[in-house]
Amino acid sequence: MRARDAAGLLLNAKGTVFKLKAAAVVSVVLVLCLLLLGLVAALGGDASAVGCGDRGRPGAGPGDDDEGGGAGAQRPGEGMRKAQIANAETIDGVAKEGGLSGRATLIALMTAMQESTLLNLDYGDRDSVGLFQQRPVAGWGTPEQIMQPKYAAKMFFWGGDDGDPPGLTDIRGWESMKYGAAAQAVQRSAYPDLYDQHEDYARGIARDAGIDLNRRGTGGSAPGDTGDPGKPDKPGGKGCEDDGAKPGEPGAPFHDGAAGWPAEVKNPRSTKDAIAAAREEARSGPKKWYQMCLAFTAYAYGWSYSGVGYAIDHYKEMPASMKHDKDRNPPPGALMYWDTGQRAGHVAVYLGDGQIASNDIRRPGYIDVVPATEIETKWGATYLGWAPPYFPKGG
């Protein structure tokens, strides 16, 4: 081959490589531009539109009024407004059937707007699905149950059997709470302040659906039919025995129950002050509580000693009327007890929101604020139940 021909081939090859590289660069730039345009479009909607990415933020703005829709799982976009109105009618129908007020419907609509943009989504954060993004692992039902709007609405209003998980009507004083606060009391969201932003839009949906938000309640008992006779009305039936969420089962969530102690429960510190003292001990307290769980609970309530040697004995000696065996809905300030397989057992102060102040669980000898479920999951202990902070032998 001549040198000139070889040089020409080499130049042609270099030119081809350059063109390929240039084409690749142009393609990347084009893709980035399309992504940027999509992001701008997503952010340019209604100011009340939810964002994207986290729980309750599926990336759909409530201003999308396209017509269409359909049954089953729904997607943002096509027929969104029509689907929202249909779901609002279903939610209000469940509320009316159970004798709940229009206020309950409004709270539910605001909640569903934040969680799913009032669409029956078959996806969400972790295992969350449905209108209210309820989680099977938290005891709301099986995925198939939660995907039924009537069932999901009934669970939102009345919760599970025995109040676990609690629904709206299990929340003391929900009728007088701010709408967003009532929604948060049920949902326990990581974004508690986002529900209130949807009030105006929820009212607009209700108006279009012909829902009377000023309706007075007539009772408040849960309706019996979920719309699917093949499924149980609430979790705990055959349809969810394997979801790990039955009350009293290790790892199931703890929820706040109603407060108020029997008259004979009297301590040097109030419940509020005892919780504050427990939190302060976890924040800055010294290393002095190794294997002294009962002593710590007595200290939190202002006693120098509990009067009983072991935590498990303290629970056994508790009056029968005060013991709540296996109940996972303790009021904040309650004492929670576990059988650890050893003589002493374990007791901790329940702080609310599923958390306890416990010794030795994270740092031997120190108090730490941890999820109550860690006593089961880390120590393999058996939850016995809760009782009021009753120290009849304390001093």
Secondary structure, DSSP 8 states (H G I E B T S, - for coil): --HHHHHHHHHHHHHHHHHHHHHHHHHHHHHHHHHHHHHHHHHTS-TT---BSSTT-BS--TT---S---SSS--SSTTHHHHHHHHHHHHHHHHHHTT--HHHHHHHHHHHHHHHTTS--S--STT-BTTTTB-GGGTS--HHHHTSHHHHHHHHHH-SGGGSS--GGGSTTGGGS-HHHHHHHHH--S-TTSSGGGHHHHHHHHHHHT--TT---S-----S--S-TTS-SSTTSGGGTTSS-STTSTT-----------TT---SS-HHHHHHHHHHHHHH--S--TT-HHHHHHHHTT-S--S-S-HHHHHHTS-GGG-EET-----TT-EEEEE-SSSS-EEEEEEETTEEEEESSSSTTSEEEEETTHHHHHH--EEEEEE----TT--
